[in-house]
Amino acid sequence: MAEDGIEKPGRFKYVNLAMEIADDVILGIVALGIVGLAVVLLIDAISEFAREAQHNYPYVLSELMFVFIIMELFRQVLRQIIHEPFS
């Protein structure tokens, strides 16, 4: 389709644009879901820590590490949305 870096106009130009928009919308929904999951898990970890008389530190640390992993996943999805290369 494109030779020497020059994009030729064609009937597939709008299809490509529609696919990019759909991809961004889907990734946006995934990003919101990831942030929502991280918030729910963080609230759960904090409330569990506050409720327990004997604090279960390994459980709380495990939950916080899981939140951290989820937020790293969110960062990768965000990079995909703004078209940055993965690290």
N, C-alpha and C positions, 0 to 999 in steps of 0.2 A: 504494500500500500504506500509506504513512504520510502523514498529513495533519497540518499544523501542528506538526510535530516530535514527534508522539505515535505511538509504534510500536504497531500493533495486533497482538495475538497471532494466530497463524494456523498452518496446517500447514507453511508454508514457513520458519518460524522455525528448525526443526531442520536443514533443508536448508542454510540460510544459515550456520548454526553449523558444520556439517560441511564446507562449502566453505571457510570461514575457517581451520579447523583443517588441512585438506588444503593450503591455500595456504601456511600457516606451516611445515608440514612440508617441502614442496617447497623453499621459500625457505631453510630451515635446511640442507637437503642441498646446495643451491647454494652457500650461504655456506661450508660446510665444504670443498666442492670448491675454492672460490676460495682459501681460506686454505692448503689443501694444495698447490695449484699455486704460490702465492707462496713457500711454504717450500721446495719443490723447486727453484724457480728461484733462490732466494737461496743455497741450498746449492751449486747448480751454479756460480753466479757466484763464490762464495768459493773453491770447490775449483779452478776454472779459474784464478783469480788466484794461488792458492798453487802450482799446478803449473807454470805458465809461468815460464821463466827471464827472458824478455823480456815484461814485463807489457803486456798489451793493454788500456790504460786505456779507450779508446772502447768496447770490447766490454763491459768490466765496468760502465762507466757506463750503457750501453744496457740491460744486464740489470737493474741496480738501478732504473732509471727504469721499466722494464716491471713490476717488482715493486711499485713505488709506484703505478702505474696500476691494477694488479690490486687492491691494498689500497683504493684509492679506490672501485673497483667494489664491494668487500666492504662498505664503509661505506654505500653506497647501498642494497645489499640488506638490511643490518642496519636501516637506517631504515624500509624497507618492512615488515620483520617487526614492528617496534615501532610502526608506523603513524604515523611522523613525516612531515611534508611534505618533499619534495625541495628542495634548495637550488640 
